[in-house]
């Protein structure tokens, strides 16, 4: 299981590096290359005419996984957090970083659905855990924060479902 978590963290890091490479490439090269293309396309669109996009065009531009629901479930050993997604969506890959008594979990290429766009907060969901928050982050990411009361909770990614399931417990991590 530890190897699975390490693999998923590596995948998240690679995605992050790819994102910054794209930003660098498109931020520097794309504007230079498109100046002539934009000027040329302006001559082909008639005055007052608008370019129309279909829903599939917009979806094709946006490869984000939409989180449609959040479940916080108290278990015997701690807490389970389920980020629900649409069946068949791209798998969510968490990047988990301890920060004091908190765990900060960044999930890239993801967005919260309209119904939960303002985020989700659960106070005192389990003994030793003060707060769970799920919010829309920057640059098409979601940030989850798990606040431990006296220590940093341990996290484990549970695989095998379309949804992302994270379990949290207090105490020393299992190897």
N, C-alpha and C positions, 0 to 999 in steps of 0.2 A: 504494500500500500504506500510505503514511503517513496518507493521508486516511481509510483504513479504520480504522487504529488510533485516530486522533483521534475518529472517529465512535463507535467502541466505548467509548472513555473517556467521551465525552459521555453516551452511553446509560447507562453505569454510574453516572455522577454524578446523572443524572436519577432513576434507580432509588433511589439513596441518599437524595435529597431527598424522593422520594415516601414512602419508608419512614419518615423522620422526621416527615413531615406526618401519616401515618397514626397513628404513635405519639402525636403531639400531639393529634390529633383524638380517637382512641379513649381516650387517657389522661385527657383532660379532659371530653369530651362524653359518650362512651359510658357510663362508670360512672353519670353522673347520669341518663341516659335509661333505663338498664336496671334501676335500683332498683325502679321500679314493675313492670316486666316480670317481674323475678325474683320479686317478691312474688306477682304474679298467677299465674305458672307453678307456684309452690309449692303453690298451692291445687288445681291440676289433676292433680298427680302424687300418687298414693296413697302412704300410708306404706309403706316397705319396697320400693317399686317402683323399679327402676333404669332410666334412659334407656339404650337400646342404640344403638350406632353400627355401621354397616356399614363395610367396608373402603373403599368408594367415598366415604362421608361423610368419612372421615379423610383420604383422598387429596385430596378437593376442598378441604379446609381447608388443605392443605399444598402449595403450588405450588413446592416445592423441586426442583431438578434434582439427581439423585443421581449422584455420581461413583463408578463401580463398579470402576475400575482406574486405575493410574498406571504409565506406561511412561517410563523415562529412557533415551534412545538417544544414544550418541555418534555424531556425524557428522563429516565432513571439516572443516567450518567451525566446529564447536562442539558444541552439544547440542540435542536435541529432547525436549520434554516433552509427553506425550500424556495428557490427562485423559479417560478413557473414560466415556461416558454411555450410558444406554439409548437406543436408536434412537427418534427422534421426541420426545425431551425438549426442554424449553426450552433455547435456546442459552446457554452460559456466556459471560459478558462480564467480562473481566479489567480491573481497575484497577491499572496498573503504576506504581510509585513508586520511584525510586532512593533508597537510604539508605546513604550511605558507599560501601563496595565491594559492597553488596548490592542486589538488586532485591527489593522486597516487592510481591507480587501478591495483591490481595484479589479474591475472586470471591463476589459476593453472591447470595442466593437459591439456595444450593447446600449440599449435605451429603455427607459421605463415607459410603459403604456400610458395612454392618456388618463385612465382611471386612477393611476397611482403616481402621476407626474410630480406631485408635491412631496413624494417620498413616504416612507413608512418608519415610524418610531414605536418601539415597544419598551416600556420601562419595567425593570425588575422581572424579566421573563423566566429566570431560573436562579436558584441560590448561587451567589458569588458573581453573578452577571448583572450589572446595573442597567445597561441599556443596549439595545440593538437598533441601529439606524441604517436605512437603505435610501440613498439619494442619487439623483442624476449628477454625475460628475462632469468634468470638462471634456471636450473633444470626444464626444460619443462614447462615454464610459459611465459605469455605475460604480459608486463607492459604498461599501458596507463597512460599518464600524461596530465592533463588539467591545464594549467597555467592561473590563473585569473590575470587581470590587477591590480586591487586594493583590491580585496577580493577573498576568496575561493568560487568557484562556488558550487551550490547545485546539487546533483546528484540524479537521480531516475531511477530505473531499470524498464523497460517496459516489461511485460511478454506476452506470447501468440504466440510467433513465434519461429521457430528453431534458428534464429539468436539472438544474444544478442543485445538489443537496450538499450542505456543509454541516458537519456536526462539531459541536464545541463542548469541551469539558475542562474542568479545573484539575490541577495536579500535574504530575510529570508526564511527558509525552511517551507514548508506546513506540517501540522501534520495530 
